Every structure is written in structure tokens, then in C-alpha cells.
Amino acid sequence: MHDIRAIRDNPIAFDNSLVRRGSAPISSDVLSLDTSRRGCIQAAEAASAEQNSAGKLAGGAKANGDNVEFDRLRSLVTAKKNEVANLNEEAKEKNVALTDLLMSIPNLPYEDTPDGKDENDNVEIRRWGTPKTFNFPVREHFEITAVKSGLDFETAGKMSGSRFVIMSGAIARIHRALAQFMLDTHINENGLTETNTPVLVRESAMQGTGQLPKFGEDSYQTTNGWWLIPTSEVTLTNIVSGLTVEEHTLPRRYTAHSLCFRSEAGSAGRDTAGMLRQHQFEKVEMVSITHPDYARQELERMTKCAEGILESLDLPYKTVTLCVGDMGFGARRTQDIEVWLPGQNAYREISSCSSCGDFQARRMNARFKPSTGGKPEFLHTLNGSGLAVGRCLIAVLENGQQNDGSVVIPDVLHKYMGNSSLILPDGRLS
């Protein structure tokens, strides 16, 4: 959410930042509602003062036996009391409307976030690894001989519909191994705290991280009001919701492996083959809660943590900074990591690391107490995939495919696979 005082102080800068994102300038609507709200509050305070004054004068009139003046003042007290109640109710309604409006406005990008309209304007930062050259026709993951028996889309479709899959045998095991490897790396090497959180949350948690109210159609809600998380960013970030933490406890770095659920409402017809885009998937998430002064360097650190997973798996990737037009609702700056998928002959997103500034913290009322004293300040929050497990599985299978239909397993996963190094063409581990 946005700081109304910052909009009052510099509405032009606020609108210019929104225009960079492709959004319409809206400061005039915000300030008009804010002025009206404050007018109601001021009028209620003035009416309350008149009510109190009339009440005191009424007491004097009664003591002096002036019944006519007493009755007049008593009527005035009643009228002012009703006026105060009406004005307070109007101010409350306008405050709700202002909050709803502010919560619908996307975050403002950092000044150095690249301009642009869509993914074609993203800026590449670096590449790692060289895409492998194959001397045979390269297949997508679901076409590889060793993989076919371990991916059952048909049975999953009977149970749940499209964009679900049943994994079994070696494929299920390597999927589990990848999640375990990611967690172990983030905990033991990157210093993140392993966390296990719910996958069902209240509406306030989704509002806190920006999924609601604007993007409700992208997620699933139960009949009793819970929401299925689209990512454990929601739960990990909300750990500090409503809290004022001590500065010396920062940064707080969390990681969690969880199920994630997305309706994919805006992606009809895209990536329908295989398991690239599913309604239910697993992800190892990273969340950092930090001091504002260190948020930018924390974004670089988080990106490096995600890149390190791919390097350990020997998977080529490139890292790009998203332009303002391709950036998510709650981000001020985002760095995407795209892994090489030889079956598609393309780099595809596998991690998105974002710095949100105080945008989420304001929505959650999450602050820290400066060690030097002074008023509590809003925290800065960051999130990133470390990594999307299913997409990482696709990359491992496609990059490891062999001419005979087998798949070579990356060295770092052998210990999680009972020391197996190969998925044979018939789907067995060897």
C-alpha cells in the first residue's frame, strides 16, 4: 500500500511513476477522497467541541433555572451528537474507500528499474553455462522415453481436470530430491531458516502481500473463506504481520517448501502441453525481511542464492531485470532467472526475485524499532523462488536426456537418489 502523505507531498512524482508502469495517473482521485475524508473528521471534531460546549452551558442554564435556554441547549447537544455520529460514519466509509483505492494501486518502481512495455524490453544482466549440443532430435520432457511412464496426465485429468499430473517412480523421486536439495542448500549454505507454514490462509494474509483484492481470480478460495496460497511468499511474509521487531533481529531470511495453487486465469491456451504450467505445483520459496537501507543488496543476495541452485545442477540460465511493464503488482524491482529448456529451444522463467520496498509492510503494518531510538519504521520485504520444483525437474530431464531415451541425473542429486545416476529408458533407476 502507499503512503498517503507521500502522495500529498508530491502527487506529480506519484503519477509519473504510475505512468511508467502503464497505469493511469490517479493522485487526483486519491487526494480528492483524502480531502473529503479529512473534511469529515475535522467537521466531526468541530461538532464534538460544540456539543461539549453546549453541554456545559446547559448545565449552567439548569443551575440558573433558565428552562428555556436549558431546553434549547439540550436540543443543540442532541443535534450535535447526531451530527458527530453521522460525520464519523461518513469519515469511516471514506476511509474504507480510500484504503481500498490505495490497495488497488501497484507499487512504484525504483528509479533505475528499466522502462518498457513487456518482456521484450527486459534487460539481460548475465548468463551462465552453455546450452548443450545434441546429436539427436531433442525432446520435451513428456516425450522422453525414460520419463513417459512416470508422468500420467490422463489419470490426473480424470481426477482433477486439465493441468494436473501424477508423478510416479523415478520421476516422483527426483522431484522430491530436487526439493530436498534446494532446502539443504538454502539452509546449510545460504543461511536461511527452514520454515513450514500453512497452505490455507485468511483473506487478510492474501491482502497483506498484495494478492487481494485485485487478483482474486488468480487463486482458489474455499467455501468457508480460506484461500489456498499461490506461493509461500504469502505465509512467510505474514510472519511479521502486525509486529514491531527489534532492528538487531534483521535481516530475517526464511525458506519453505510448499504446495502452491494457481488458477492460471490469465493464461488460457498457454503451455498446456506437459507440466510447465500447472494448477497445483511445488516451490521452494525465499523471503527476506530487512532494514530499508539493505533491501537492494538483499535482492542481489537472494538472486545469487537461486542462481547457485542452477549452477550446482549444471543447468544453463540467464538473469534479466524486468522492465516496469512486465513487473508484478507488488514489486519495485524484479530479477527473473530463466533456465535453458532444450526441448523448447528457449530460456523459461524458473525464479522471480523481487524487492517490494515497504509496500507489503504497510499493508501488514509490519515495522521495526530502530536501535538508535526514534519512531518505528516500516520494514522492507523481498521474495524469490529458490526454485520452482516442477520447472527445475523439467530442466533436469531435458538437459540430461540421452540418445537412447535415458536421462543422466546431476551429480549433486545422487545422494538423494540412493546413489543412482541414471534413469533408464524403461523408467527404472540405475
C-alpha positions in Angstrom: 0.0 0.0 0.0 1.1 3.6 -0.5 1.9 6.3 2.0 -0.9 8.9 1.7 1.5 11.6 3.0 3.9 11.0 0.2 1.1 11.4 -2.4 0.0 14.6 -0.7 3.6 15.9 -0.8 4.4 15.1 -4.4 1.4 13.9 -6.4 3.2 14.6 -9.7 6.0 12.2 -8.9 3.5 9.6 -7.8 1.6 9.9 -11.1 4.8 9.8 -13.2 5.8 6.6 -11.5 2.4 5.0 -12.3 2.6 6.2 -15.9 6.0 4.4 -16.2 4.2 1.2 -15.2 1.5 1.8 -17.8 -1.1 2.8 -15.2 -3.3 5.9 -15.4 -2.4 8.8 -13.1 -4.7 8.6 -10.1 -3.4 11.1 -7.5 -6.3 13.5 -8.1 -8.8 10.8 -7.2 -6.8 9.7 -4.2 -6.4 13.3 -2.9 -10.0 14.2 -3.5 -11.1 11.2 -1.4 -8.5 12.0 1.2 -9.6 15.7 1.4 -13.2 14.7 1.8 -12.3 12.2 4.5 -10.3 14.7 6.4 -13.0 17.2 6.0 -15.5 14.9 7.7 -13.0 14.2 10.5 -12.4 18.0 11.0 -16.2 18.7 10.9 -16.8 15.9 13.4 -14.2 17.3 15.8 -15.7 20.8 15.5 -19.2 19.5 16.1 -18.0 17.5 19.0 -16.4 20.6 20.5 -19.8 22.5 20.0 -21.6 19.5 21.7 -19.3 19.7 24.7 -19.6 23.5 25.0 -23.4 23.3 24.7 -23.4 20.6 27.3 -21.5 22.8 29.8 -23.7 25.8 29.1 -26.8 23.6 29.5 -25.6 22.7 33.0 -25.2 26.4 33.9 -28.7 27.2 32.5 -30.3 24.5 34.5 -28.5 25.7 37.6 -29.7 29.2 37.0 -33.3 28.0 36.5 -33.4 29.2 32.9 -35.5 26.3 31.5 -36.0 27.9 28.0 -32.2 28.2 27.5 -31.7 24.7 29.0 -34.1 23.1 26.6 -32.5 25.0 23.6 -29.1 23.9 24.6 -30.2 20.3 25.3 -31.7 20.1 21.8 -28.4 21.5 20.4 -26.5 18.9 22.3 -28.7 16.1 20.8 -28.4 17.6 17.3 -24.6 17.9 17.6 -24.3 14.4 18.9 -26.2 13.1 15.9 -24.1 15.3 13.6 -20.9 13.9 15.1 -22.2 10.3 14.7 -23.1 10.9 11.0 -19.8 12.6 10.2 -17.8 9.8 11.9 -19.7 7.2 9.9 -19.1 9.2 6.7 -15.4 9.5 7.6 -15.3 5.8 8.2 -16.9 5.0 4.9 -14.5 7.4 3.1 -11.5 5.9 4.9 -12.5 2.4 3.7 -12.9 3.7 0.2 -9.5 5.4 0.4 -7.9 2.3 1.7 -9.5 0.1 -1.0 -8.3 2.6 -3.6 -4.7 2.7 -2.3 -4.6 -1.1 -2.1 -5.6 -1.4 -5.8 -2.7 0.8 -7.0 0.5 -1.1 -8.0 3.9 -0.5 -6.3 6.1 2.3 -7.6 9.3 1.1 -9.4 12.7 2.1 -8.3 14.1 4.9 -10.4 16.6 2.6 -12.1 14.1 -0.1 -12.9 14.2 -0.3 -16.7 11.3 1.3 -18.7 9.4 -0.8 -21.2 6.0 -2.3 -22.0 6.5 -6.1 -21.9 9.0 -9.0 -21.7 10.7 -7.8 -24.9 12.0 -4.8 -23.0 13.6 -6.7 -20.2 17.3 -6.2 -19.7 19.7 -9.1 -19.5 22.2 -9.0 -16.7 24.2 -12.1 -17.2 24.3 -15.7 -18.5 25.8 -18.8 -17.0 26.6 -22.1 -18.7 26.4 -23.0 -22.4 23.4 -24.8 -23.8 24.3 -28.4 -24.6 24.6 -29.5 -28.2 22.7 -32.7 -29.0 23.4 -35.0 -31.9 19.9 -36.4 -31.9 16.4 -34.9 -32.1 15.8 -33.2 -28.8 12.5 -34.0 -27.0 10.4 -32.1 -24.5 10.2 -33.6 -21.0 7.0 -35.5 -21.6 8.3 -37.1 -24.8 11.5 -38.5 -23.3 11.3 -42.4 -23.2 12.6 -42.7 -19.6 10.0 -40.1 -18.4 6.8 -41.2 -20.1 6.0 -44.0 -17.6 6.4 -41.6 -14.7 4.1 -38.8 -15.9 0.4 -39.6 -16.0 -1.7 -36.7 -17.3 -4.7 -38.8 -18.3 -5.5 -40.3 -14.9 -4.8 -36.9 -13.2 -7.2 -35.4 -15.7 -9.9 -37.8 -14.8 -9.5 -36.9 -11.1 -9.0 -33.2 -11.3 -9.2 -31.9 -14.9 -6.5 -30.4 -17.1 -3.2 -29.1 -15.8 -2.7 -31.7 -13.2 -0.3 -34.6 -13.3 0.5 -37.8 -11.3 4.2 -38.4 -11.0 5.5 -41.9 -10.1 8.6 -44.0 -9.8 11.9 -42.3 -10.7 10.2 -39.1 -11.7 8.5 -38.7 -8.4 11.7 -39.5 -6.6 13.8 -37.0 -8.5 11.1 -34.3 -8.0 11.4 -34.9 -4.2 15.2 -35.0 -4.4 15.2 -31.6 -6.0 13.1 -30.0 -3.3 15.3 -31.6 -0.6 18.5 -30.4 -2.3 17.2 -26.9 -2.6 16.2 -26.7 1.0 19.5 -28.2 2.2 21.4 -25.7 0.1 19.5 -22.7 1.3 19.7 -23.8 5.0 23.3 -25.0 5.1 25.0 -22.7 2.6 22.8 -19.6 2.3 21.8 -19.2 5.9 18.0 -19.2 5.5 15.8 -20.5 8.3 13.7 -23.6 7.3 10.0 -22.9 7.9 6.9 -25.0 7.4 3.7 -22.9 7.0 0.0 -23.5 6.3 -1.3 -23.6 2.7 -4.7 -22.3 3.8 -4.8 -18.6 4.9 -7.3 -15.9 5.8 -8.1 -13.1 3.4 -6.1 -10.7 5.4 -2.9 -12.6 4.7 -3.5 -12.5 1.0 -4.3 -8.8 1.2 -1.0 -8.3 3.1 1.2 -9.5 0.3 -0.9 -7.9 -2.5 -2.7 -11.0 -4.0 -6.0 -9.4 -2.9 -8.2 -7.6 -3.6 -7.1 -7.1 -7.2 -6.1 -10.6 -8.2 -8.6 -12.9 -6.5 -9.4 -14.7 -9.8 -5.8 -16.0 -9.9 -6.2 -18.0 -6.7 -8.6 -20.5 -5.2 -10.9 -19.9 -2.2 -12.6 -22.5 -0.1 -16.3 -22.3 0.7 -15.6 -21.2 4.3 -13.4 -18.3 3.2 -9.9 -19.6 3.4 -7.5 -19.1 0.4 -5.1 -21.6 -1.0 -1.7 -20.0 -1.2 -0.3 -19.3 -4.7 3.1 -19.2 -3.1 4.5 -19.5 0.4 5.6 -15.9 0.0 2.2 -15.2 1.5 2.7 -17.1 4.7 6.5 -16.4 5.1 6.0 -12.7 4.7 3.0 -12.6 7.0 5.1 -14.0 9.9 5.8 -10.3 10.7 2.3 -9.0 10.1 1.2 -6.6 12.8 4.6 -6.9 14.6 7.2 -4.3 15.6 10.5 -6.1 15.7 13.9 -5.1 17.0 16.3 -3.8 14.4 19.1 -6.2 15.6 16.9 -9.2 14.6 17.2 -8.1 10.9 17.5 -9.4 8.4 15.2 -12.4 8.8 15.6 -14.9 6.0 13.1 -17.7 5.6 12.7 -20.6 3.2 9.9 -23.1 2.8 9.0 -26.0 0.5 5.2 -26.0 -0.1 2.4 -26.9 -2.4 1.2 -23.9 -4.4 -2.2 -23.4 -6.1 -2.9 -21.0 -9.0 -6.0 -20.8 -11.2 -3.9 -19.5 -14.2 -6.9 -17.4 -15.0 -5.0 -15.2 -17.4 -3.0 -18.0 -19.2 -5.7 -19.8 -21.2 -4.2 -21.8 -24.0 -0.6 -21.2 -22.9 1.9 -24.0 -22.1 -0.9 -26.6 -22.0 1.5 -29.5 -23.0 3.4 -31.2 -20.2 3.8 -29.9 -16.7 5.2 -26.5 -17.3 2.1 -24.6 -16.1 0.0 -26.5 -13.5 -2.8 -25.5 -11.2 -1.0 -27.4 -8.3 2.8 -27.3 -8.1 5.6 -27.2 -5.6 8.1 -24.5 -4.9 10.9 -23.7 -2.5 10.4 -20.1 -1.6 12.8 -17.5 -0.1 11.6 -14.4 1.8 13.7 -11.7 3.4 12.5 -9.2 5.9 15.1 -6.4 6.1 16.1 -2.9 7.0 15.3 -0.4 4.2 19.0 0.5 3.8 19.9 -3.0 2.9 17.0 -4.1 0.6 18.8 -3.5 -2.6 21.8 -5.6 -1.7 19.5 -8.3 -0.3 17.9 -8.6 -3.7 21.3 -9.3 -5.2 22.0 -11.9 -2.5 18.6 -13.6 -3.0 19.2 -13.8 -6.7 22.6 -15.3 -6.2 21.1 -18.0 -3.9 18.6 -19.0 -6.7 21.3 -18.9 -9.4 23.5 -21.1 -7.2 21.0 -23.9 -7.3 21.0 -24.0 -11.1 24.8 -23.9 -11.2 25.1 -26.8 -8.9 22.7 -28.7 -11.2 24.8 -27.6 -14.2 21.8 -26.0 -15.8 22.4 -23.0 -18.1 20.5 -19.9 -17.3 20.2 -16.2 -17.9 19.2 -13.5 -15.4 17.2 -10.5 -16.5 15.9 -7.3 -14.9 12.2 -6.9 -15.6 11.1 -3.7 -17.2 8.3 -1.7 -15.4 5.6 -3.1 -17.8 6.5 -6.7 -17.1 6.9 -6.4 -13.3 4.4 -7.8 -10.8 1.9 -5.7 -8.9 3.8 -5.6 -5.6 7.4 -5.2 -6.9 9.7 -2.2 -7.1 12.4 -4.2 -8.9 12.4 -7.8 -10.1 15.1 -10.0 -11.4 14.0 -13.2 -13.2 16.1 -16.2 -13.8 15.4 -18.2 -16.9 16.6 -21.8 -17.3 17.5 -23.3 -20.6 15.0 -25.9 -21.8 16.4 -27.7 -24.9 13.0 -29.3 -25.7 11.6 -25.8 -26.3 14.9 -24.4 -27.5 14.3 -21.5 -25.2 15.0 -20.0 -21.8 12.0 -20.1 -19.5 11.4 -18.5 -16.1 12.3 -20.6 -13.1 12.7 -17.9 -10.4 11.5 -14.4 -9.9 13.2 -12.4 -7.1 11.5 -9.1 -6.2 12.2 -6.2 -3.8 8.9 -4.8 -2.6 10.1 -1.9 -0.5 7.7 -1.1 2.3 4.6 -1.8 0.0 3.7 -5.1 1.7 4.8 -3.9 5.2 2.4 -1.0 5.0 -0.5 -3.4 4.1 0.5 -5.7 7.0 1.5 -2.9 9.5 4.9 -4.6 9.9 7.6 -2.3 11.5 10.9 -2.4 13.2 12.2 -0.4 16.2 15.5 1.5 15.2 18.3 0.6 17.5 19.2 4.3 17.7 15.8 5.2 19.0 13.0 7.1 17.4 9.7 6.1 15.9 9.2 2.6 14.5 9.7 2.4 10.7 8.2 0.1 8.1 10.2 -3.0 7.2 11.2 -3.8 3.6 10.2 -7.2 2.2 11.7 -9.4 -0.6 10.7 -12.7 -2.1 12.0 -15.1 -4.6 11.7 -18.7 -5.9 14.5 -20.9 -4.9 13.3 -22.7 -7.1 10.1 -23.8 -8.8 10.5 -27.5 -8.3 8.5 -28.7 -11.2 10.2 -26.4 -13.7 13.5 -27.5 -12.3 12.5 -31.1 -12.9 11.7 -30.3 -16.5 15.1 -28.6 -17.0 17.0 -31.6 -15.4 15.1 -34.1 -17.6 15.5 -32.2 -20.8 19.1 -31.2 -20.3 20.0 -34.7 -19.2 18.3 -36.7 -22.0 20.4 -39.1 -24.0 20.0 -40.6 -27.5 18.7 -43.9 -26.1 15.9 -42.3 -24.2 17.6 -42.4 -20.8 18.3 -39.4 -18.5 21.5 -38.6 -16.7 20.9 -37.4 -13.1 23.0 -34.4 -11.9 25.9 -35.4 -9.6 24.6 -33.3 -6.6 21.3 -35.3 -6.6 22.9 -38.8 -6.4 22.9 -38.9 -2.6 19.2 -38.2 -2.6 18.5 -40.9 -5.2 20.1 -43.9 -3.5 23.3 -43.1 -5.4 21.5 -43.7 -8.7 23.0 -41.7 -11.6 20.7 -42.6 -14.5 17.0 -43.1 -15.3 16.9 -46.0 -17.8 14.7 -45.9 -20.9 12.2 -48.2 -19.1 11.9 -45.7 -16.2 14.0 -47.6 -13.7 16.8 -46.0 -11.7 20.4 -47.2 -12.2 
